[in-house]
Amino acid sequence: LCIFFVTVGFAATNNSVVFTDPQKPILVKKSQPIFTIILQSNPTTGFSWALKNYDDTLIKPVKRVFVAGQRGLIGAGGYEKWTFAVKPAGFVVPQTTSITLIYSRSWELEGAQATNFKVVTNNDN
């Protein structure tokens, strides 16, 4: 199983910072507690992303949306946008936590591809 990430790096959109590279930490400031992870996906193959692990005392999942790629192409993939918010407790002191997402078919969880994103909070504005 090969997973490719959308190559937009990171950028601010709609008061959210977007991240696509699990090799780079997600830096979240108190002044901008919302962030988005974007991952390529193709649900027509039966595969989709699922949230496997996160610290619910620090992070709150907000929204998950699939965005189709090339319109009109049957079976064409797209990407999933996962939006999260760091809770106020995450900014009391700087903290490091992680979010694990898995890409699998719901009926084939064995051998699922796990992707970990490191989240670092900063109480500076």
C-alpha positions in Angstrom: 0.0 0.0 0.0 1.5 3.3 -1.0 0.2 6.6 0.4 1.0 9.9 -1.3 0.4 13.3 0.4 -0.9 16.4 -1.2 2.1 18.6 -1.9 0.9 21.9 -0.6 3.2 22.0 2.4 1.4 24.1 4.9 -0.6 27.3 4.6 -3.2 29.3 6.4 -6.7 29.0 5.1 -10.0 30.1 6.9 -8.2 30.6 10.2 -6.8 27.1 10.0 -3.2 26.1 9.3 -2.9 23.2 6.8 -0.4 20.4 7.1 0.4 17.5 4.8 3.8 16.1 5.8 3.9 13.7 8.8 7.7 14.2 8.9 7.2 17.9 10.0 5.7 18.8 13.4 2.5 20.6 13.5 3.1 23.8 15.4 -0.1 25.3 16.9 -0.2 28.7 18.6 -2.7 29.7 21.2 -3.8 32.6 18.8 -4.6 30.0 16.1 -5.7 26.7 17.8 -7.4 25.2 14.7 -5.3 23.2 12.2 -6.1 20.9 9.2 -4.4 17.8 8.0 -4.9 16.9 4.3 -4.3 13.4 3.0 -4.8 11.9 -0.4 -7.6 9.4 -0.5 -9.6 7.3 -3.0 -12.8 5.9 -1.3 -13.8 4.3 -4.7 -11.1 1.6 -3.9 -12.7 1.0 -0.5 -9.9 2.8 1.3 -10.4 5.7 3.6 -8.7 7.4 6.6 -9.8 6.8 10.1 -8.7 8.5 13.3 -6.9 5.8 15.4 -5.3 7.7 18.3 -5.1 11.2 19.8 -5.1 12.8 23.2 -8.7 13.9 23.8 -7.7 16.0 26.8 -5.7 18.3 24.4 -7.2 17.9 20.9 -10.7 17.9 19.6 -11.6 16.6 16.1 -13.8 19.2 14.4 -14.5 18.0 10.9 -13.7 15.4 8.2 -14.5 16.1 4.6 -13.6 14.2 1.4 -12.9 16.5 -1.6 -13.1 14.9 -5.0 -10.1 15.4 -7.3 -10.8 15.7 -11.1 -14.5 16.0 -11.5 -16.1 13.7 -14.0 -13.5 10.9 -13.8 -15.0 7.7 -12.5 -12.8 6.2 -9.8 -10.6 9.3 -9.5 -9.3 10.0 -6.0 -9.2 13.2 -4.1 -8.2 14.1 -0.6 -9.5 14.1 2.9 -9.4 17.2 5.1 -9.2 16.5 8.8 -9.8 19.6 11.0 -8.8 19.7 14.6 -8.7 22.2 17.5 -6.3 22.3 20.4 -8.3 22.7 23.6 -7.4 25.5 26.1 -5.6 22.9 28.3 -3.2 22.3 25.5 -1.8 25.9 25.9 -1.4 26.0 29.7 2.2 25.0 29.1 3.9 24.0 25.7 3.1 20.4 25.0 3.8 17.7 22.5 1.3 15.1 21.5 0.4 13.0 18.4 -2.4 12.1 16.1 -2.5 8.8 14.4 -4.6 8.2 11.3 -4.9 4.9 9.4 -5.6 4.3 5.8 -7.5 1.0 5.3 -10.6 -0.7 4.1 -13.1 -1.2 6.9 -13.1 -4.9 6.4 -9.3 -5.2 6.2 -7.8 -3.5 9.2 -4.9 -5.9 9.5 -1.9 -4.4 7.9 -3.5 -0.9 7.7 -1.1 1.9 6.9 -0.7 4.2 10.0 0.5 7.8 9.7 1.5 9.8 12.8 1.5 13.5 13.0 3.4 15.2 15.9 1.5 18.2 17.4 3.4 20.8 19.3 1.6 23.6 21.2 2.9 27.0 22.0 1.2 29.4 24.5 2.7 32.4 22.7 0.3 34.3 20.5 
